[in-house]
């Protein structure tokens, strides 16, 4: 919210949109590789290697697919009126 108020905009409301889809095993592999490679840099914490993750979950992902869920949050703003 500081980013919004510091920009001269007035916060009106926000809305959350949740999305979900089922990934195939190949799509899941791409997502897991990305996460294993990037989670430490993005979030500052450790991550398993792809090989460790696939060893543990690969059979179930191959059989059932993998759910992928994300959240998008929309912030609606307006220009603050100029004060005279």
N, C-alpha and C positions, 0 to 999 in steps of 0.2 A: 504494500500500500504506500510505502514511502516513495517509491518510484513514481507512482501516479500523482500523489499530492505535490511532489517536488517538480512536476512537469507543467504545472498550471492547469491540470485537469481535475475535475471533481468526479469522484467515484459515484456511480449510480447503483449498479448491482452486478452480481456475478452469477454464473450458471455453470454447472459441471456436466460434462458429457462423458459418459463411460462407453468405451468401445471394447469389443471382444471378438475374437475369431479363433478358429481351430487351425493350428499349423500342422502341416505334414511333417514327417521325420526330417526331410531335407530342409524345409523352412526352419524347423526347430534347431537343426544343426547350425544354420547361419546365425540365428539369434543367440544361441549359447556361445558360439565362438566370439561374437561381438561382445557379449557380456563379460566373458572371461578375460578378454583383451582390454576392455575399457572400464570396467567397474572400479578397479583400483585407482585409476587416474580421476574418474568422475567423482567418486564418493569417498576416496581416501582410505578404503578398507581392503582387506585381502579378498581374493577370489580363487576358487578352484581352477585347475587347468581344465581345458575342454575334455581331455582324456579321462580325468577323474570323474567329471560330471557325466560323460557319456557311459562310462563303465557302470556307474550307479543307476542312471535313469534311462539309458538308451533303449533297452529292451521294451520298457513300458511305453516310451515315446513312439517307437517303431510300431508297436501294436495298437496304441490308442490315439496317437497324435498328441499335441500339447496345446493347452489353452494359453492364449496371449491376451492380456488385458491391459488397457491403458486408460488414462484419464486426461481430458483436456478441460481446462478451466478458462472460461470467457469472462473478461472484465469489461463492462460497459461503462464508459465515461462520457462526460460532456465538458465543454469549455466553461471555465468559471467566468461569469460575467465581469467585465471591466468595472472597477469601482471608480467613480468620479470624485 
